[in-house]
């Protein structure tokens, strides 16, 4: 069920962000200013320097003229969005982490995790901008080559954009959920996290595709959807948390005698990891 519903979580995230009031809105003031400037500069530079050469290249490749110009415009818009995505993640990745945690805090999940960490003799990592920057740069090293390699897909109207977000979305979901996998499932390495993601790949692709499609929208993409996607990621985190916990009102309780094999799609190796993590020291 989550595999299908995950595509709606970015939409739910919009409602959570807009309904969160000034406590959440204040986090995006600086990103809005920076993205406004970067969007205007990118559009001016790319439309003046890249539009005609790209259209000419497509025409020389025997594309009909009107399709070539439409595709060139779409490419410029995609390139502008790509610049904004990189800039926002490098400069304001910490904002997404804060918003993600704020929603989980409201749902009582963070408090439950603090309690469980205390029982295990460890503390829950707090928001750290330096750590978040390193985390975002690490993921960008994987995301940027894939985004650039698949960028020509934007030359195909509609279908190209759909294919692009589907191919790139799953790794964006991974980036947004990576921190939660660390402190909720004790999955630190890429291999451990991939074993968690693999049986839930449909959810990660669906969520990431919709989230990236929203962020491709000029201006409001980096203004609103950059923040609301972090809130939507918290909704998805809640679904993963429900695999190992039950909720009674505002109180969460770990499922008794839980084995990872009872969690849909867990591999045997993940079972060992989660069983160890579920036993307090």
PEMO-V573785 format. One record per residue. RES is the residue in three letters. PHI is phi in radians with two decimals (none if undefined). PSI is psi in radians with two decimals (NA if undefined). Layout:
# PEMO-V573785
RES_PHI_PSI / RES_PHI_PSI
This chain:
# PEMO-V573785
UNK_none_-0.76 / UNK_-1.10_-0.59 / UNK_-1.00_-0.66 / UNK_-1.48_-0.76 / UNK_-1.20_-0.37 / UNK_-1.01_-0.53 / UNK_-1.14_-0.33 / UNK_-1.59_-0.21 / UNK_-1.11_-0.63 / UNK_-1.07_-0.58 / UNK_-1.21_-0.74 / UNK_-1.08_-0.60 / UNK_-1.11_-0.59 / UNK_-1.06_-0.80 / UNK_-1.10_-0.71 / UNK_-1.13_-0.72 / UNK_-1.21_-0.85 / UNK_-1.16_-0.54 / UNK_-1.50_-0.07 / UNK_-1.36_-0.24 / UNK_1.31_-3.00 / UNK_-0.97_-0.49 / UNK_-1.00_-0.65 / UNK_-1.62_-0.66 / UNK_-1.08_-0.62 / UNK_-1.10_-0.39 / UNK_-1.22_-0.33 / UNK_-1.86_0.09 / UNK_-1.07_-0.92 / UNK_-1.14_-0.79 / UNK_-1.00_-0.63 / UNK_-1.11_-0.77 / UNK_-1.10_-0.83 / UNK_-1.14_-0.77 / UNK_-1.18_-0.58 / UNK_-1.08_-0.83 / UNK_-1.13_-0.79 / UNK_-1.17_-0.61 / UNK_-1.17_-0.81 / UNK_-1.08_-0.83 / UNK_-1.10_-0.78 / UNK_-1.12_-0.75 / UNK_-1.10_-0.77 / UNK_-1.10_-0.83 / UNK_-1.16_-0.82 / UNK_-1.25_-0.67 / UNK_-1.18_-0.57 / UNK_-1.45_-0.54 / UNK_-1.90_-0.43 / UNK_-2.01_-0.36 / UNK_-1.09_-0.97 / UNK_-1.12_-0.78 / UNK_-1.05_-0.67 / UNK_-1.21_-0.71 / UNK_-1.11_-0.75 / UNK_-1.09_-0.69 / UNK_-1.10_-0.68 / UNK_-1.23_-0.67 / UNK_-1.14_-0.70 / UNK_-1.14_-0.43 / UNK_-1.48_0.22 / UNK_1.26_0.49 / UNK_-1.39_2.52 / UNK_-1.00_2.48 / UNK_-0.96_-0.78 / UNK_-1.19_-0.60 / UNK_-1.23_-0.66 / UNK_-1.07_-0.74 / UNK_-1.24_-0.69 / UNK_-1.09_-0.76 / UNK_-1.13_-0.67 / UNK_-1.11_-0.71 / UNK_-1.10_-0.76 / UNK_-1.10_-0.66 / UNK_-1.12_-0.73 / UNK_-1.10_-0.76 / UNK_-1.11_-0.69 / UNK_-1.17_-0.69 / UNK_-1.15_-0.66 / UNK_-1.11_-0.77 / UNK_-1.10_-0.66 / UNK_-1.12_-0.74 / UNK_-1.04_-0.78 / UNK_-1.14_-0.72 / UNK_-1.03_-0.83 / UNK_-1.11_-0.81 / UNK_-1.09_-0.78 / UNK_-1.16_-0.70 / UNK_-1.22_-0.65 / UNK_-1.23_-0.79 / UNK_-1.51_-0.56 / UNK_-2.28_0.42 / UNK_-1.03_-0.55 / UNK_-1.09_-0.54 / UNK_-1.12_-0.74 / UNK_-1.09_-0.70 / UNK_-1.10_-0.73 / UNK_-1.13_-0.74 / UNK_-1.18_-0.70 / UNK_-1.03_-0.85 / UNK_-1.16_-0.62 / UNK_-1.09_-0.72 / UNK_-1.19_-0.74 / UNK_-1.12_-0.57 / UNK_-1.12_-0.77 / UNK_-1.10_-0.55 / UNK_-1.48_-0.04 / UNK_1.43_0.06 / UNK_-1.28_-0.72 / UNK_-1.09_-0.71 / UNK_-1.11_-0.72 / UNK_-1.13_-0.70 / UNK_-1.16_-0.66 / UNK_-1.09_-0.72 / UNK_-1.09_-0.79 / UNK_-1.17_-0.67 / UNK_-1.13_-0.71 / UNK_-1.09_-0.67 / UNK_-1.15_-0.49 / UNK_-1.59_0.03 / UNK_1.35_0.44 / UNK_-2.35_2.86 / UNK_-1.89_2.62 / UNK_-1.33_2.22 / UNK_-1.04_2.38 / UNK_-1.57_2.93 / UNK_-1.06_2.28 / UNK_-2.41_1.99 / UNK_-1.10_-0.66 / UNK_-1.13_-0.75 / UNK_-1.15_-0.71 / UNK_-1.13_-0.64 / UNK_-1.10_-0.80 / UNK_-1.08_-0.70 / UNK_-1.07_-0.79 / UNK_-1.19_-0.69 / UNK_-1.13_-0.71 / UNK_-1.04_-0.79 / UNK_-1.23_-0.61 / UNK_-1.11_-0.57 / UNK_-1.08_-0.48 / UNK_-1.57_-0.59 / UNK_-1.37_-0.72 / UNK_-1.04_-0.86 / UNK_-1.01_-0.72 / UNK_-1.16_-0.73 / UNK_-1.13_-0.67 / UNK_-1.25_-0.76 / UNK_-1.05_-0.66 / UNK_-1.61_0.01 / UNK_-1.00_-0.67 / UNK_-1.01_-0.32 / UNK_-1.04_-0.45 / UNK_-1.17_-0.25 / UNK_-1.25_-0.23 / UNK_-1.74_1.89 / UNK_-0.95_2.37 / UNK_1.17_-1.17 / UNK_-1.07_-0.64 / UNK_-1.13_-0.73 / UNK_-1.15_-0.70 / UNK_-1.10_-0.81 / UNK_-1.10_-0.68 / UNK_-1.12_-0.82 / UNK_-1.22_-0.56 / UNK_-1.18_-0.71 / UNK_-1.26_-0.53 / UNK_-1.77_-0.29 / UNK_-1.18_-0.64 / UNK_-1.06_-0.66 / UNK_-1.30_-0.47 / UNK_-1.19_-0.72 / UNK_-1.05_-0.76 / UNK_-1.01_-0.78 / UNK_-1.04_-0.76 / UNK_-1.23_-0.51 / UNK_-1.71_-0.14 / UNK_-1.02_-0.80 / UNK_-1.10_-0.71 / UNK_-1.12_-0.67 / UNK_-1.10_-0.51 / UNK_-1.23_-0.96 / UNK_-1.54_-0.21 / UNK_-1.74_-0.58 / UNK_-2.03_-0.05 / UNK_1.04_0.67 / UNK_-1.83_1.84 / UNK_-1.72_-0.78 / UNK_-1.42_2.80 / UNK_-1.08_-0.69 / UNK_-1.13_-0.73 / UNK_-1.09_-0.80 / UNK_-1.17_-0.63 / UNK_-1.14_-0.63 / UNK_-1.11_-0.54 / UNK_-1.30_-0.71 / UNK_-1.27_-0.68 / UNK_-0.90_-0.88 / UNK_-1.29_-0.15 / UNK_-1.99_0.37 / UNK_-1.02_-0.65 / UNK_-1.03_-0.70 / UNK_-1.18_-0.73 / UNK_-1.17_-0.70 / UNK_-1.18_-0.82 / UNK_-1.09_-0.83 / UNK_-1.09_-0.86 / UNK_-1.12_-0.65 / UNK_-1.11_-0.82 / UNK_-1.16_-0.72 / UNK_-1.07_-0.77 / UNK_-1.23_-0.63 / UNK_-1.06_-0.70 / UNK_-1.14_-0.70 / UNK_-1.29_-0.25 / UNK_-1.31_-0.30 / UNK_-1.21_2.13 / UNK_-0.99_2.53 / UNK_1.18_-1.24 / UNK_-1.20_-0.39 / UNK_-1.01_-1.06 / UNK_-1.31_-0.29 / UNK_-1.38_-0.97 / UNK_-1.79_-0.88 / UNK_-1.29_-0.46 / UNK_-1.01_-0.70 / UNK_-1.41_-0.77 / UNK_-1.17_-0.49 / UNK_-1.14_-0.57 / UNK_-1.14_-0.65 / UNK_-1.19_-0.69 / UNK_-1.12_-0.63 / UNK_-1.11_-0.56 / UNK_-1.16_-0.61 / UNK_-1.11_-0.73 / UNK_-1.18_-0.67 / UNK_-1.04_-0.66 / UNK_-1.08_-0.64 / UNK_-1.14_-0.71 / UNK_-1.15_-0.62 / UNK_-1.16_-0.58 / UNK_-1.20_-0.31 / UNK_-1.17_-0.49 / UNK_-2.04_-0.07 / UNK_-2.41_2.73 / UNK_-2.03_2.69 / UNK_-2.09_2.29 / UNK_-2.17_1.69 / UNK_1.24_-2.02 / UNK_-1.83_0.08 / UNK_-1.83_2.25 / UNK_-1.77_2.50 / UNK_-2.36_2.33 / UNK_-1.20_2.40 / UNK_-1.11_2.34 / UNK_-1.23_2.52 / UNK_0.88_0.69 / UNK_-1.28_2.32 / UNK_-2.10_2.49 / UNK_-1.08_-0.40 / UNK_-1.14_-0.33 / UNK_-1.44_-0.19 / UNK_-1.58_2.20 / UNK_-0.93_2.16 / UNK_1.51_0.10 / UNK_-1.30_2.45 / UNK_-1.50_2.92 / UNK_-1.12_-0.65 / UNK_-1.16_-0.65 / UNK_-1.20_-0.56 / UNK_-1.04_-0.78 / UNK_-1.08_-0.77 / UNK_-1.08_-0.83 / UNK_-1.27_-0.58 / UNK_-1.12_-0.74 / UNK_-1.11_-0.70 / UNK_-1.22_-0.45 / UNK_-1.44_-0.17 / UNK_-1.68_1.97 / UNK_-1.06_2.56 / UNK_-1.34_NA
